[in-house]
Amino acid sequence: MKRLTYLLAATALSASGAVAETWDMPMAYPATNYHTENGVAFAECVKGATGGALEIVVHPNGSLFSGNDIKRAVQTGQAPIGERLLSAHANENPIFGVDSIPFLATSFEDSAKLLAAAKDAVAAALDEQNLVYVYSVPWPPQGLYLKKEVNSVADMAGVKFRAYNAATARIAELAGMVPVQIEAAELSQALATGVADSFISSGSTGVDSKVWESLTHFYDVQAWLPRNTVFVNKDSFGALDDAGKAAIMECGATAAAAGEARARELTAGYLKTLAENGMTVAEPSDALREGLKGFGATMTAEWIAAAGDTGKAVIDAYLAQ
């Protein structure tokens, strides 16, 4: 069992002479992942902006808390700040899954528009759970990884499919696949041991996990651009002085812009790396694309029904842009 790390005031003095405070920041992805690198840059920005009064220590790859436990850890104050793929918690509130509705927002531009439409609702939902929204960064468009060639959704029936949130579990159900809950840090082992034979994720995840060691095909279906969100425990945030609060939010805005720019830059390179390591990287057939779009239409309607008036208002605002 991982040792729980609680918020402690450091004994060292900052450059301004104030007692310095150290925050642990759990993150679910490897140190080399751009989300983690962006989190480290955010932490450095906060330290600089506060003159060393607040130092954030990033713990990558689920080393402090597993991905599935990060949000709860921050809610309860076991960690003061953390990053999580919010769509993994759509069962708590459908609004957390807005960025994982298939084929709703399928480009970086559309992802930004969807965030603009949904941000206030997401922040309000986090606020109800003792969390303060800081920033979010998109993953590259999601593609379909498989151990075999597929030309239609019917070809995916019976495949063991990594499901990491409600949306991916629903896709598995609609396609007749077998969903298996697997966190990012466990993905390589799950693929190597045959626990899973397929998943939908970005090129980034495929490169991080060296999926070419187990899988053979990547279809660039550009299903959606999920987002990792950084949030702070509300009590921890409230205990900061005005300068500390401003540093968190201003550095968060910088991190949001930098993270998206990096995601755009890396997208093509990830697919090139997959191909260079022997994977077949291809566009989906018309039949496969149409079948997946059908899933998307079904899931958009289901999401609106689950999210109610708040969800409908978000989708209406997004479509009106």
C-alpha positions as CSV (number, residue, x, y, z in Angstrom):
1,M,0.0,0.0,0.0
2,K,1.4,3.4,-0.9
3,R,2.2,5.6,2.0
4,L,-0.3,8.5,2.1
5,T,1.5,11.9,1.9
6,Y,-0.2,14.8,3.7
7,L,0.3,18.5,3.2
8,L,3.2,19.7,5.4
9,A,4.7,23.1,5.8
10,A,8.4,23.0,5.0
11,T,10.8,24.4,7.5
12,A,13.0,26.2,5.0
13,L,12.5,29.9,4.4
14,S,11.6,31.3,1.0
15,A,13.5,34.1,-0.7
16,S,10.9,36.5,0.8
17,G,11.5,35.3,4.3
18,A,8.2,33.5,4.6
19,V,7.9,29.9,5.7
20,A,7.9,27.9,2.5
21,E,5.2,25.4,1.9
22,T,5.5,22.2,-0.1
23,W,2.7,20.5,-2.0
24,D,2.8,17.0,-3.4
25,M,1.2,16.7,-6.9
26,P,0.4,13.2,-8.0
27,M,0.1,12.6,-11.8
28,A,-0.7,9.3,-13.5
29,Y,1.6,9.4,-16.5
30,P,5.3,8.8,-17.0
31,A,7.9,11.5,-16.3
32,T,8.6,11.7,-20.1
33,N,4.9,12.3,-21.0
34,Y,4.2,15.8,-22.1
35,H,1.4,16.2,-19.6
36,T,3.9,15.4,-16.8
37,E,6.5,17.7,-18.3
38,N,3.9,20.4,-18.5
39,G,3.0,19.8,-14.8
40,V,6.7,20.2,-13.8
41,A,6.9,23.5,-15.7
42,F,3.7,24.6,-14.0
43,A,5.2,23.8,-10.6
44,E,8.4,25.7,-11.5
45,C,6.2,28.7,-12.6
46,V,4.4,28.7,-9.2
47,K,7.7,28.5,-7.3
48,G,9.1,31.4,-9.2
49,A,5.9,33.5,-9.0
50,T,5.7,33.0,-5.2
51,G,9.4,33.6,-4.6
52,G,9.8,30.1,-3.3
53,A,6.9,30.4,-0.8
54,L,5.1,27.6,-2.5
55,E,6.9,24.6,-4.0
56,I,5.0,21.9,-5.8
57,V,6.7,18.5,-6.1
58,V,5.4,16.4,-9.0
59,H,5.1,12.6,-8.5
60,P,4.7,11.0,-12.0
61,N,3.5,7.6,-13.2
62,G,1.0,6.9,-10.4
63,S,3.9,6.7,-7.9
64,L,2.2,8.5,-5.1
65,F,-1.5,7.6,-5.9
66,S,-2.7,5.5,-8.8
67,G,-4.6,7.4,-11.5
68,N,-7.9,6.2,-10.2
69,D,-7.2,7.4,-6.7
70,I,-5.8,10.9,-7.5
71,K,-9.0,12.8,-7.6
72,R,-10.2,11.3,-4.3
73,A,-6.9,12.0,-2.7
74,V,-7.1,15.7,-3.6
75,Q,-10.7,15.9,-2.5
76,T,-9.9,14.6,0.9
77,G,-6.7,16.5,1.4
78,Q,-4.3,13.6,1.2
79,A,-2.7,15.6,-1.6
80,P,-3.3,19.3,-2.1
81,I,-3.1,19.3,-5.9
82,G,-3.3,16.7,-8.6
83,E,-4.0,15.9,-12.3
84,R,-6.6,13.5,-13.5
85,L,-8.4,12.5,-16.7
86,L,-11.8,13.7,-15.6
87,S,-13.8,11.6,-18.0
88,A,-12.8,8.6,-15.9
89,H,-15.2,10.0,-13.3
90,A,-18.2,10.6,-15.5
91,N,-20.1,8.1,-13.3
92,E,-19.9,10.7,-10.6
93,N,-21.2,13.5,-12.8
94,P,-21.8,13.3,-16.6
95,I,-20.3,16.7,-17.1
96,F,-16.9,15.2,-16.4
97,G,-17.3,13.1,-19.5
98,V,-18.1,16.0,-21.9
99,D,-14.7,15.8,-23.6
100,S,-15.0,12.1,-24.3
101,I,-18.2,12.1,-26.3
102,P,-17.2,10.4,-29.6
103,F,-17.1,12.4,-32.7
104,L,-18.4,15.6,-31.1
105,A,-15.2,17.6,-31.0
106,T,-12.6,15.9,-33.2
107,S,-9.9,18.6,-33.7
108,F,-7.9,20.9,-31.4
109,E,-10.0,23.8,-32.6
110,D,-13.2,22.1,-31.7
111,S,-11.8,20.9,-28.4
112,A,-11.0,24.4,-27.4
113,K,-14.6,25.5,-28.3
114,L,-16.0,22.6,-26.3
115,L,-13.9,23.6,-23.3
116,A,-15.1,27.2,-23.6
117,A,-18.7,26.0,-23.6
118,A,-18.2,23.5,-20.7
119,K,-15.6,25.0,-18.4
120,D,-17.9,26.8,-16.1
121,A,-20.1,23.7,-15.6
122,V,-17.0,21.5,-15.1
123,A,-15.6,24.0,-12.5
124,A,-18.9,24.1,-10.7
125,A,-19.1,20.3,-10.5
126,L,-15.5,20.2,-9.1
127,D,-16.4,23.0,-6.6
128,E,-19.2,20.8,-5.2
129,Q,-16.5,18.1,-4.6
130,N,-14.2,20.4,-2.6
131,L,-12.0,21.0,-5.7
132,V,-10.8,24.2,-7.5
133,Y,-10.4,24.0,-11.3
134,V,-6.9,25.2,-12.4
135,Y,-6.3,24.2,-16.0
136,S,-6.7,21.4,-18.5
137,V,-4.7,20.2,-21.5
138,P,-6.0,18.0,-24.4
139,W,-4.5,14.7,-25.5
140,P,-4.0,14.3,-29.3
141,P,-7.0,12.9,-31.2
142,Q,-7.8,9.4,-30.1
143,G,-7.1,6.5,-32.4
144,L,-8.0,2.8,-32.3
145,Y,-5.2,0.3,-31.4
146,L,-5.7,-3.4,-32.3
147,K,-3.9,-6.7,-32.7
148,K,-5.4,-7.4,-36.1
149,E,-6.8,-5.6,-39.2
150,V,-10.4,-4.4,-38.9
151,N,-12.6,-3.0,-41.7
152,S,-15.8,-2.6,-39.8
153,V,-17.2,-2.4,-36.3
154,A,-18.4,-6.0,-36.7
155,D,-14.7,-7.1,-36.9
156,M,-14.2,-5.9,-33.4
157,A,-16.7,-8.2,-31.7
158,G,-15.3,-10.2,-28.9
159,V,-12.0,-8.3,-28.7
160,K,-10.7,-7.6,-25.2
161,F,-10.8,-3.8,-25.0
162,R,-9.2,-1.5,-22.5
163,A,-11.9,0.7,-21.0
164,Y,-10.7,3.6,-18.9
165,N,-13.9,5.6,-18.5
166,A,-17.7,5.3,-19.1
167,A,-17.4,6.4,-22.7
168,T,-14.9,3.7,-23.7
169,A,-16.9,1.1,-21.8
170,R,-20.0,2.1,-23.8
171,I,-18.1,1.9,-27.1
172,A,-17.0,-1.6,-26.1
173,E,-20.6,-2.5,-25.4
174,L,-21.9,-1.1,-28.7
175,A,-19.2,-2.9,-30.6
176,G,-19.7,-6.2,-28.8
177,M,-16.1,-6.0,-27.4
178,V,-15.2,-7.2,-23.9
179,P,-14.3,-4.1,-21.7
180,V,-11.4,-4.4,-19.2
181,Q,-10.6,-1.6,-16.7
182,I,-6.9,-0.8,-17.0
183,E,-5.0,2.3,-15.8
184,A,-2.3,3.9,-18.0
185,A,0.5,2.7,-15.8
186,E,-0.7,-0.9,-16.2
187,L,-1.3,-0.8,-19.9
188,S,2.0,-2.3,-21.2
189,Q,1.7,-5.3,-18.9
190,A,-2.0,-5.9,-19.7
191,L,-1.2,-5.9,-23.4
192,A,1.8,-8.2,-23.0
193,T,-0.1,-10.7,-21.0
194,G,-3.2,-10.7,-23.2
195,V,-5.5,-9.1,-20.6
196,A,-6.4,-6.6,-23.4
197,D,-5.9,-6.7,-27.1
198,S,-7.2,-3.3,-28.1
199,F,-7.9,0.2,-26.8
200,I,-8.7,3.8,-28.0
201,S,-6.1,6.4,-27.0
202,S,-3.8,9.0,-28.4
203,G,-0.5,8.3,-30.2
204,S,1.1,9.6,-27.0
205,T,-0.1,6.7,-25.0
206,G,0.9,4.2,-27.7
207,V,4.5,5.6,-27.7
208,D,4.7,5.8,-23.9
209,S,3.6,2.1,-23.6
210,K,5.6,0.8,-26.6
211,V,2.4,-0.9,-27.8
212,W,4.2,-2.2,-31.0
213,E,5.6,-4.9,-28.7
214,S,2.1,-6.4,-28.4
215,L,-0.2,-4.8,-31.1
216,T,0.0,-4.4,-34.8
217,H,-2.5,-1.8,-36.1
218,F,-3.4,1.8,-35.4
219,Y,-6.4,3.4,-37.0
220,D,-6.5,7.2,-37.0
221,V,-10.2,7.6,-36.3
222,Q,-9.8,10.9,-34.4
223,A,-12.7,10.0,-32.1
224,W,-12.2,12.8,-29.5
225,L,-9.7,14.8,-27.6
226,P,-10.0,14.0,-23.9
227,R,-8.4,16.4,-21.4
228,N,-6.3,16.0,-18.3
229,T,-7.4,18.5,-15.6
230,V,-5.4,19.9,-12.8
231,F,-7.3,20.8,-9.6
232,V,-6.5,21.9,-6.1
233,N,-8.1,20.9,-2.8
234,K,-10.5,23.8,-1.9
235,D,-9.3,24.1,1.7
236,S,-5.6,24.1,0.6
237,F,-6.3,26.8,-2.0
238,G,-8.3,28.9,0.5
239,A,-5.4,28.8,2.9
240,L,-3.1,30.5,0.4
241,D,-2.6,34.3,0.4
242,D,-3.8,36.3,-2.6
243,A,-0.4,36.2,-4.2
244,G,-0.3,32.4,-3.9
245,K,-3.8,32.0,-5.4
246,A,-2.9,34.3,-8.3
247,A,0.2,32.4,-8.9
248,I,-1.7,29.1,-9.2
249,M,-4.2,30.5,-11.6
250,E,-1.8,32.6,-13.7
251,C,0.7,29.7,-14.0
252,G,-2.3,27.4,-14.8
253,A,-3.3,29.6,-17.7
254,T,0.3,29.5,-19.0
255,A,0.4,25.7,-18.6
256,A,-2.9,25.3,-20.5
257,A,-1.6,27.2,-23.5
258,A,1.8,25.5,-23.4
259,G,0.3,22.0,-23.0
260,E,-2.0,22.4,-26.0
261,A,0.8,23.8,-28.1
262,R,2.9,20.8,-27.2
263,A,0.1,18.3,-28.0
264,R,-0.4,19.8,-31.4
265,E,3.4,19.6,-32.0
266,L,3.7,16.0,-31.0
267,T,0.6,14.5,-32.7
268,A,2.2,13.8,-36.1
269,G,5.4,12.6,-34.5
270,Y,3.7,10.0,-32.4
271,L,2.1,8.4,-35.4
272,K,5.4,8.4,-37.2
273,T,7.0,6.7,-34.2
274,L,4.4,4.0,-34.2
275,A,5.0,3.3,-37.9
276,E,8.7,3.3,-37.5
277,N,8.4,0.6,-34.9
278,G,6.5,-1.7,-37.3
279,M,2.8,-0.8,-36.7
280,T,0.4,-0.4,-39.5
281,V,-0.8,3.2,-39.2
282,A,-3.9,3.8,-41.4
283,E,-7.0,5.8,-41.9
284,P,-10.2,3.8,-41.1
285,S,-12.2,2.3,-43.9
286,D,-15.5,4.1,-44.8
287,A,-17.4,1.2,-43.2
288,L,-15.4,1.4,-39.9
289,R,-15.7,5.2,-39.8
290,E,-19.5,5.2,-40.4
291,G,-20.0,2.5,-37.7
292,L,-18.0,4.5,-35.2
293,K,-19.9,7.7,-36.1
294,G,-23.1,5.8,-35.4
295,F,-21.8,5.0,-31.9
296,G,-21.1,8.7,-31.5
297,A,-24.6,9.8,-32.4
298,T,-26.0,7.3,-30.0
299,M,-23.7,8.4,-27.2
300,T,-24.2,12.1,-27.7
301,A,-27.9,11.6,-27.2
302,E,-27.3,9.4,-24.2
303,W,-25.0,12.0,-22.7
304,I,-27.4,14.8,-23.1
305,A,-30.1,12.7,-21.5
306,A,-27.9,11.9,-18.5
307,A,-26.5,15.4,-18.1
308,G,-29.9,17.1,-18.2
309,D,-30.4,20.8,-18.7
310,T,-26.8,21.6,-17.9
311,G,-25.5,19.2,-20.5
312,K,-27.9,20.4,-23.1
313,A,-26.9,24.0,-22.5
314,V,-23.2,23.0,-22.9
315,I,-23.8,21.2,-26.2
316,D,-26.1,24.1,-27.5
317,A,-23.4,26.6,-26.6
318,Y,-20.7,24.5,-28.3
319,L,-22.7,24.1,-31.5
320,A,-23.6,27.8,-31.6
321,Q,-19.9,28.8,-31.8
